[in-house]
């Protein structure tokens, strides 16, 4: 998967503004259940927002990078304790997917 351009990141950040936080990295870090939950959410939505809780052993950047690697997705942004991940889905028809700017 090619790296996102700054225009594509800006587009995805705008789309992520309306999203609810659905993934929480807590004191157990990133385990198989969390990875599967994030993977399923990425396949269904393409763009997900997560949060690293205060009791997590990982920093927000470390948590986002580790989860992105585990789910083969890309980190769009990390702000404070929240992060956004993106991965193109293959389960949706092409016209229902997020169309990235060139």
C-alpha positions, 0 to 999 in steps of 0.5 A, spaced: 500 500 500 502 506 498 503 512 503 498 517 503 499 524 500 498 530 505 492 531 501 489 524 502 491 525 509 487 532 510 481 529 506 481 523 511 482 527 517 476 531 515 472 525 514 474 522 521 471 529 524 464 526 525 467 519 527 466 516 534 471 513 537 470 505 537 477 502 539 480 503 546 487 501 547 488 500 555 492 497 560 493 490 556 496 494 550 494 491 543 492 483 544 489 479 539 481 481 541 483 488 540 487 487 533 481 483 530 476 488 533 480 494 529 481 489 523 473 488 522 472 495 523 477 497 518 474 492 513 467 495 514 468 502 515 475 503 512 476 509 517 476 508 524 478 513 530 481 510 536 484 512 543 489 510 548 487 510 555 491 513 561 493 506 564 496 504 557 503 502 557 503 505 550 504 512 548 498 514 543 503 514 537 506 507 539 499 505 540 497 507 533 503 505 529 503 498 533 495 497 531 496 500 524 502 494 523 497 489 526 491 491 521 495 492 515 493 499 515 495 506 515 496 512 521 492 518 518 493 522 525 495 522 532 492 528 536 493 528 544 490 521 546 486 519 539 488 517 533 485 515 526 487 509 522 485 508 514 485 501 510 481 501 503 476 495 504 475 490 499 468 488 501 464 494 499 463 495 492 467 500 489 462 506 488 461 505 496 468 506 498 472 512 500 475 515 494 482 518 495 484 525 492 490 524 487 
